[in-house]
Amino acid sequence: EVQLVESGGGLIQPGGSLRLSCAASGFAVSSNYMNWVRQTPGKGLEWVSVMYSGGSTFYADSVKGRFTISRDNSKNTLYLQMNSLRAEDTAVYYCARESYGSGTSLGTNYYYYYMDVWGKGTTVTVSS
Amino acid sequence: SSELTQDPVVSVALGQTVRITCQGDSLRSYYASWYQQKPGQAPVLVIYGRNIRPSGIPDRFSGSSSGNTASLAITGAQAEDEADYYCNSRDSSGNHRVFGGGTRLTVL
């Protein structure tokens, strides 16, 4: 069964650090684009970071320089190291697999991307 | 612009058709994907690409796109369709993802 399970959330003081884990089963993290997405209580979804299968990483401006995405292929696990945490980082953090496809229309190639597998999320609360 | 704009609240009568829209410059270059989220649950993919439904998603859900606007339609809305709906795409760089602010759908 294809599945993602996040862990590592908790209560942390402002300025502290936390590492989230996302254990995958049924597919290889290393062969896919993997994202972290967060949701502040009562608010919408916010993309946080992505790691490409080739190892490239990208971050939202709100977390760049503070968060680091990584993976351990032997454990088939994605991580999010969060440093210098702020109250506004309080959220449910989801990991999501991103897949892609392609097609041709009127002789033009097109591509599309979608997050097809999501974990249930882990809650991070930044508060003193 | 890297923003995707959605109407915050939309309502539909039971059994009627509703369209939820998502606007953004990046939609001229990238297809949107759509996610349904019910309270306390993780998002679920409902539409992606050129109107593709994942396995298990009812065929009353459909998607379309024109210019800078992507749309999710529900034909014959059911009570269980009441949820928050989010669109997602990439920004102009192609490497950052972006979500719309979400639309809360109420089925009357």
Interface residues (C-beta under 8 A of the other chain):
Chain A: N35 V37 G44 L45 E46 W47 V50 S56 F58 A60 Y94 A96 E98 G101 G103 S105 Y110 Y112 Y113 Y114 M115 D116 W118 G119 K120 G121
Chain B: Y30 Y31 S33 Y35 Q37 Q41 A42 P43 V44 L45 Y48 G49 R50 I52 P54 D84 Y86 N88 R90 N95 H96 R97 V98 F99 G100 G101 G102
